[in-house]
C-alpha cells in the first residue's frame, strides 16, 4: 500500500519529467499467523472464518447504508483519471460496470468486481475516512477531505497480481483530479490470497490488513485534497504519512538504517522502488518528526494540515495565475483555487513541476524546527545539518 510519487529531477542540465501518483504495489499480507476473529466496526460485519479470499467475502454482510447507495443504472459523471497519470480500467467504458455505489464521501466504480466486493470497498473506505480525519485533526463533517468533492474509486479484480509498482502489480494507487482518484484490488481478485495470505479477517493483522489498504490510500487522498490542484508532496512524506496512519509494522532498526544508507530516500528524484525497508524508513522519518517520545521532535500529526496549507500557499504563489482570455482550463487545473485562477504548473499527466518541489522545500523549512529551535532544513542544499544529510544519524538515535 503506498502512493507512487514520481517527480521532476535534473540531470546533465535537462529537466526530467516524473509522474506523481500514490501507487501501492504488493501491499498487505500478514505472515499467516493472524487469529480468527469477528470483526465489526459498526457499519458492516466480516463474520468469523478460518478460510481466506472467497470465504471471507461470502461471510461479509454489507451495511444498509452501503446497500442504499447502490445505483444499478448510474447516470452521474463517469470515472476519470483527469491529469493524474493513473491508468485505470474504470476509465474504459467497455470495462466499467453501470452499477456504481455513491456514499457520503466516495463514488465507487467496478471494473469486473462483484457487487459484494464493490460494497465492501465502499464500506471499508467509509470506515477509514473518520480514522484519517482523527489522526490528522481534520473536521469530522463535510464531503471526504476537501469538503466538496467525493473520492472516485475503481475496484478492480485484475490488480495485485504481483508485489510491484506498476500495472496489474498494484494493490492500490491514488492520484489527484477533481477530488482524489483511487484504484484498489477487489476482495474477489484472484490474487487476494497471495497478497493477504492466511487472512482470517479484513481488519487483521493491524497495519497489514485489507482494511488498512483503504486507510493507507485514504491518507494519500487526504493529502492530495488538502493541496489540490498541486502535486509536489514527495515520496517520503506521502508514504511516511500513509504508513504511519495505517499502522504498518516497522521493519527492524538494522533494515531501516540499511535502506537509508542504500539510497537517498529524501531526494526529490527518489524512484520509490523499494516497498520493503524503505517504507519503514519513510514511516520512521515521520515518526521522528511527530513523536513526543525521547528523541522525537514532537511536531503533532494534527498539525500536518497547517503545514500542508503552508505548502499550498507557496505553490499558489508560484503557480496560480489569472486565467487569460480565450483559455478554458480543465477542472483539475482550477479545483481548490480562487475563482478566476488556474494552475500553470500543471503539465503532462502526473508530472511534478520543479517549482512545486521548491514550494514544498520552502514550506518544510519554514515549519519544522530542529532540537535547538532553529529550522529543520529538509535538503542538503539548504544545510549540512539538514534532515537529508543526517537522516541516518537521527534515526539511529531515535529508533
C-alpha positions as CSV (number, residue, x, y, z in Angstrom):
1,X,0.0,0.0,0.0
2,X,1.5,3.2,-1.0
3,X,1.4,6.1,-3.2
4,X,3.7,6.4,-6.1
5,X,5.2,9.8,-6.5
6,X,7.4,10.4,-9.4
7,X,8.8,13.9,-9.8
8,X,10.9,16.4,-11.8
9,X,14.6,15.9,-11.4
10,X,17.6,17.4,-13.2
11,X,20.4,15.6,-14.9
12,X,23.0,16.8,-17.3
13,X,21.3,20.2,-17.4
14,X,18.0,18.7,-18.6
15,X,14.7,18.6,-16.6
16,X,13.5,15.0,-16.4
17,X,9.7,14.7,-16.0
18,X,8.4,12.3,-13.4
19,X,5.0,11.1,-12.5
20,X,3.4,11.8,-9.2
21,X,1.0,9.1,-8.1
22,X,0.4,7.3,-4.9
23,X,0.7,3.7,-6.1
24,X,0.8,0.9,-3.7
25,X,2.3,-2.2,-5.0
26,X,2.2,-5.7,-3.4
27,X,0.9,-4.3,-0.2
28,X,-0.9,-6.1,2.6
29,X,-0.4,-9.6,3.6
30,X,0.3,-10.8,7.0
31,X,2.5,-13.6,7.9
32,X,-0.3,-16.1,8.0
33,X,-0.4,-16.2,11.8
34,X,-3.3,-13.9,12.5
35,X,-6.0,-15.5,14.6
36,X,-9.6,-15.9,13.6
37,X,-11.8,-13.1,14.9
38,X,-15.2,-11.5,14.4
39,X,-14.7,-8.0,13.0
40,X,-17.4,-5.4,13.2
41,X,-16.7,-1.7,13.1
42,X,-20.3,-0.5,13.5
43,X,-21.1,-0.5,9.8
44,X,-20.5,-3.9,8.2
45,X,-19.6,-7.3,9.7
46,X,-16.9,-9.5,8.3
47,X,-18.0,-12.6,10.3
48,X,-15.8,-15.3,11.7
49,X,-14.0,-17.7,9.4
50,X,-10.8,-19.6,9.2
51,X,-10.6,-19.5,5.4
52,X,-9.4,-16.9,3.0
53,X,-10.5,-15.0,0.0
54,X,-13.8,-16.2,-1.3
55,X,-15.0,-17.4,2.2
56,X,-14.2,-14.1,3.7
57,X,-16.3,-12.3,1.1
58,X,-19.1,-14.8,1.4
59,X,-19.3,-14.1,5.1
60,X,-19.4,-10.4,4.7
61,X,-22.7,-8.6,5.1
62,X,-22.8,-5.0,3.7
63,X,-24.4,-2.5,6.0
64,X,-27.7,-0.9,5.0
65,X,-26.1,2.4,4.4
66,X,-23.9,1.0,1.7
67,X,-26.6,-1.0,0.1
68,X,-28.8,2.1,-0.1
69,X,-26.0,3.8,-2.1
70,X,-26.1,1.2,-4.9
71,X,-27.2,2.6,-8.2
72,X,-27.7,-0.1,-10.8
73,X,-28.1,2.3,-13.7
74,X,-25.7,5.1,-12.7
75,X,-26.0,8.3,-14.8
76,X,-23.6,10.6,-13.0
77,X,-20.2,11.7,-14.1
78,X,-18.0,8.9,-15.5
79,X,-14.9,7.8,-13.7
80,X,-12.0,10.0,-14.8
81,X,-8.3,9.9,-14.1
82,X,-8.0,13.6,-15.0
83,X,-4.4,14.6,-15.3
84,X,-3.2,12.2,-12.5
85,X,-1.2,9.8,-14.6
86,X,-3.2,7.0,-13.2
87,X,-4.2,4.2,-15.7
88,X,-7.5,2.6,-14.7
89,X,-9.8,0.1,-16.2
90,X,-12.8,2.1,-14.9
91,X,-11.9,4.8,-17.3
92,X,-12.6,2.4,-20.2
93,X,-16.4,2.3,-21.0
94,X,-16.2,-1.4,-22.1
95,X,-14.7,-2.5,-18.8
96,X,-16.6,-0.4,-16.2
97,X,-19.9,-1.6,-14.8
98,X,-23.0,0.6,-14.9
99,X,-23.6,-0.3,-11.2
100,X,-22.0,2.4,-9.0
101,X,-22.1,2.9,-5.3
102,X,-22.5,6.5,-4.1
103,X,-21.6,7.1,-0.5
104,X,-21.3,10.3,1.5
105,X,-17.6,10.5,0.7
106,X,-17.0,8.4,-2.4
107,X,-18.2,7.2,-5.8
108,X,-17.2,3.6,-6.1
109,X,-17.0,2.1,-9.6
110,X,-16.2,-1.5,-10.6
111,X,-14.1,-2.9,-13.4
112,X,-15.3,-6.5,-13.1
113,X,-15.5,-6.9,-9.4
114,X,-18.6,-8.5,-7.9
115,X,-21.2,-6.3,-6.3
116,X,-20.3,-7.6,-2.8
117,X,-16.7,-6.8,-3.4
118,X,-17.7,-3.3,-4.6
119,X,-19.8,-2.8,-1.5
120,X,-17.0,-4.0,0.8
121,X,-14.6,-1.5,-0.8
122,X,-17.2,1.3,-0.3
123,X,-17.7,0.2,3.3
124,X,-14.0,0.0,4.2
125,X,-13.3,3.4,2.7
126,X,-16.1,5.0,4.6
127,X,-14.7,3.4,7.8
128,X,-11.2,4.6,7.0
129,X,-12.1,8.2,6.5
130,X,-13.0,9.0,10.1
131,X,-9.8,7.3,11.3
132,X,-7.7,9.5,9.0
133,X,-9.6,12.7,9.9
134,X,-9.0,12.0,13.6
135,X,-5.3,11.2,13.1
136,X,-4.8,14.4,11.2
137,X,-7.1,16.6,13.2
138,X,-9.4,17.3,10.2
139,X,-13.1,18.3,10.5
140,X,-15.4,15.3,11.2
141,X,-18.0,16.5,8.8
142,X,-18.1,17.5,5.1
143,X,-17.5,15.6,2.0
144,X,-14.3,13.5,2.0
145,X,-11.4,15.7,2.8
146,X,-11.8,18.9,0.9
147,X,-15.5,19.3,1.9
148,X,-16.8,19.3,-1.6
149,X,-15.5,16.5,-3.9
150,X,-16.1,12.8,-3.4
151,X,-13.2,10.4,-3.9
152,X,-13.5,8.4,-7.1
153,X,-12.7,4.7,-6.5
154,X,-12.2,1.9,-9.0
155,X,-12.5,-1.6,-7.6
156,X,-10.6,-3.9,-9.9
157,X,-10.0,-7.7,-9.7
158,X,-7.1,-7.6,-12.1
159,X,-4.9,-5.7,-9.7
160,X,-2.5,-7.2,-7.2
161,X,-1.0,-9.9,-9.5
162,X,2.5,-9.4,-8.0
163,X,4.2,-7.2,-5.5
164,X,5.2,-4.4,-7.7
165,X,4.7,-0.7,-8.6
166,X,3.1,-0.6,-12.0
167,X,0.2,-2.0,-14.0
168,X,-1.6,-5.0,-12.5
169,X,1.1,-5.4,-9.8
170,X,-0.5,-2.6,-7.9
171,X,-2.8,-3.3,-4.9
172,X,-3.8,0.3,-4.5
173,X,-3.0,3.6,-6.2
174,X,-4.1,7.2,-5.6
175,X,-3.8,10.3,-7.7
176,X,-5.3,13.8,-7.8
177,X,-8.0,15.1,-10.0
178,X,-11.2,17.0,-9.0
179,X,-11.0,15.3,-5.7
180,X,-8.7,12.3,-5.4
181,X,-8.8,9.3,-7.8
182,X,-8.1,5.9,-6.4
183,X,-8.0,2.3,-7.6
184,X,-7.8,-0.8,-5.4
185,X,-7.6,-4.5,-5.8
186,X,-11.0,-6.1,-5.2
187,X,-11.6,-8.6,-2.4
188,X,-12.6,-11.2,-5.1
189,X,-9.4,-10.8,-7.1
190,X,-7.6,-14.0,-7.9
191,X,-4.5,-12.5,-6.3
192,X,-6.2,-11.7,-3.0
193,X,-4.9,-14.8,-1.3
194,X,-1.4,-14.1,-2.5
195,X,-1.5,-10.5,-1.2
196,X,-3.1,-11.4,2.1
197,X,-2.0,-14.9,2.8
198,X,-3.9,-16.7,5.6
199,X,-6.2,-13.7,6.2
200,X,-9.0,-14.6,8.7
201,X,-10.4,-11.1,8.8
202,X,-10.4,-7.9,6.7
203,X,-9.2,-6.0,9.7
204,X,-6.3,-8.1,10.9
205,X,-3.4,-8.1,11.4
206,X,-3.3,-4.4,12.3
207,X,-1.3,-2.4,9.7
208,X,-1.3,-5.3,7.1
209,X,-4.9,-6.0,6.5
210,X,-7.2,-5.3,3.6
211,X,-8.9,-2.6,5.6
212,X,-5.6,-0.9,6.2
213,X,-5.2,-0.6,2.4
214,X,-8.1,1.8,2.5
215,X,-6.6,3.8,5.4
216,X,-3.3,3.9,3.5
217,X,-4.8,5.1,0.2
218,X,-7.2,7.3,2.0
219,X,-4.3,9.1,3.7
220,X,-2.9,9.8,0.2
221,X,-6.3,11.1,-0.8
222,X,-6.4,13.4,2.2
223,X,-3.0,14.9,1.4
224,X,-4.0,15.4,-2.2
225,X,-7.3,17.0,-1.2
226,X,-5.5,19.5,1.2
227,X,-3.1,20.5,-1.5
228,X,-5.2,20.4,-4.7
229,X,-4.6,21.2,-7.5
230,X,-0.9,20.9,-6.8
231,X,1.4,17.9,-6.8
232,X,4.7,18.1,-5.1
233,X,4.4,16.3,-1.8
234,X,7.5,14.0,-2.0
235,X,7.6,10.2,-1.7
236,X,9.0,10.1,1.8
237,X,6.2,12.4,3.1
238,X,3.3,10.7,1.3
239,X,4.4,7.2,2.1
240,X,5.6,8.1,5.6
241,X,2.2,9.6,6.4
242,X,0.2,6.7,4.9
243,X,2.2,4.0,6.7
244,X,2.1,5.9,10.0
245,X,-1.7,6.4,9.9
246,X,-2.3,2.9,8.7
247,X,0.0,1.5,11.4
248,X,2.3,-0.5,9.2
249,X,4.6,-2.5,11.4
250,X,8.2,-1.2,11.3
251,X,11.0,-3.3,9.9
252,X,14.0,-3.9,12.2
253,X,16.2,-0.9,13.0
254,X,19.0,-2.6,11.1
255,X,16.9,-2.9,8.0
256,X,15.7,0.7,8.2
257,X,19.2,2.1,8.6
258,X,20.4,-0.1,5.7
259,X,17.7,1.3,3.5
260,X,18.8,4.9,4.5
261,X,22.4,4.0,3.6
262,X,21.5,2.4,0.3
263,X,19.9,5.4,-1.3
264,X,18.8,9.0,-0.7
265,X,15.2,8.4,0.4
266,X,14.5,12.1,0.8
267,X,15.7,13.2,-2.6
268,X,13.1,14.6,-4.9
269,X,14.3,12.1,-7.5
270,X,13.7,9.1,-5.3
271,X,12.4,6.4,-7.6
272,X,10.4,4.8,-4.9
273,X,11.1,1.2,-6.0
274,X,11.7,-0.5,-2.6
275,X,8.5,-1.4,-0.9
276,X,10.2,-3.2,2.0
277,X,12.5,-1.5,4.4
278,X,12.3,1.9,2.5
279,X,8.6,2.1,3.6
280,X,9.6,1.6,7.2
281,X,12.3,4.3,6.7
282,X,9.6,6.7,5.5
283,X,7.4,5.8,8.4
284,X,10.3,6.1,10.9
285,X,11.1,9.6,9.5
286,X,7.5,10.8,10.0
287,X,7.7,9.1,13.5
288,X,10.8,11.1,14.3
289,X,9.1,14.3,13.2
290,X,5.9,13.7,15.1
291,X,6.8,11.6,18.1
292,X,6.8,13.3,21.6
293,X,8.8,10.4,22.9
294,X,12.5,10.7,23.7
295,X,14.4,11.6,20.6
296,X,11.4,12.7,18.6
297,X,10.8,16.3,17.5
298,X,7.3,16.4,18.8
299,X,5.5,18.1,15.9
300,X,2.0,16.7,16.3
301,X,0.3,14.8,13.5
302,X,-2.7,17.0,14.0
303,X,-0.6,20.0,12.9
304,X,0.1,18.5,9.5
305,X,-2.9,20.1,7.8
306,X,-1.4,23.5,8.7
307,X,1.9,22.5,7.2
308,X,0.2,21.4,4.0
309,X,-1.7,24.7,3.9
310,X,1.7,26.5,4.0
311,X,2.9,24.3,1.2
312,X,-0.3,25.1,-0.8
313,X,0.2,28.8,-0.2
314,X,3.8,28.6,-1.5
315,X,2.6,26.6,-4.5
316,X,-0.2,29.2,-5.2
317,X,2.4,32.0,-5.1
318,X,4.5,30.1,-7.7
319,X,1.9,28.5,-9.9
320,X,-1.6,30.2,-9.6
321,X,-2.3,32.8,-12.2
322,X,-5.3,34.6,-13.6
323,X,-7.0,32.7,-16.5
324,X,-6.2,34.6,-19.7
325,X,-8.9,35.5,-22.2
326,X,-9.6,32.6,-24.6
327,X,-8.2,29.9,-22.3
328,X,-10.6,27.4,-20.8
329,X,-8.6,25.4,-18.2
330,X,-9.7,21.9,-17.1
331,X,-11.5,21.4,-13.8
332,X,-8.4,19.7,-12.4
333,X,-6.4,22.9,-13.0
334,X,-8.8,25.1,-11.1
335,X,-10.1,22.9,-8.2
336,X,-9.1,24.4,-4.8
337,X,-8.1,27.8,-6.3
338,X,-9.9,31.1,-6.0
339,X,-12.3,31.9,-8.9
340,X,-10.6,33.1,-12.0
341,X,-7.2,31.4,-11.3
342,X,-5.7,28.2,-12.7
343,X,-2.6,26.1,-12.1
344,X,0.1,27.0,-14.6
345,X,2.4,24.3,-13.1
346,X,0.1,21.5,-14.4
347,X,1.9,19.7,-17.2
348,X,1.8,16.1,-18.5
349,X,-0.2,13.5,-16.6
350,X,1.1,13.3,-13.1
351,X,4.2,15.4,-13.8
352,X,5.6,17.4,-10.9
353,X,6.8,20.8,-11.9
354,X,10.2,21.7,-10.2
355,X,8.6,24.9,-8.9
356,X,6.4,22.6,-6.7
357,X,9.5,20.9,-5.3
358,X,10.8,24.3,-4.3
359,X,7.5,25.2,-2.7
360,X,7.5,22.1,-0.6
361,X,11.1,22.7,0.5
362,X,10.3,26.2,1.5
363,X,7.2,25.2,3.4
364,X,9.1,22.5,5.2
365,X,12.0,24.8,6.2
366,X,9.5,27.4,7.5
367,X,7.5,24.9,9.6
368,X,9.7,22.2,11.2
369,X,12.1,23.0,14.0
370,X,15.3,21.2,15.0
371,X,16.2,20.3,18.5
372,X,17.9,23.7,19.1
373,X,14.8,25.6,17.9
374,X,16.2,26.6,14.5
375,X,14.8,25.4,11.2
376,X,15.0,21.7,10.4
377,X,16.2,22.1,6.9
378,X,15.0,19.4,4.6
379,X,17.6,19.1,1.9
380,X,21.4,19.0,1.8
381,X,21.5,22.0,-0.5
382,X,19.9,24.0,2.4
383,X,22.2,23.0,5.2
384,X,24.9,20.4,6.1
385,X,22.7,19.6,9.1
386,X,19.6,19.0,7.1
387,X,17.3,16.1,7.5
388,X,18.5,14.6,4.2
389,X,22.2,14.9,5.2
390,X,21.8,13.5,8.7
391,X,18.8,11.0,8.4
392,X,20.9,8.0,9.3
393,X,22.3,9.6,12.5
394,X,18.9,10.9,13.5
395,X,17.1,7.6,13.0
396,X,19.9,5.7,14.6
397,X,19.4,7.7,17.8
398,X,15.6,7.8,17.6
399,X,14.8,4.1,16.9
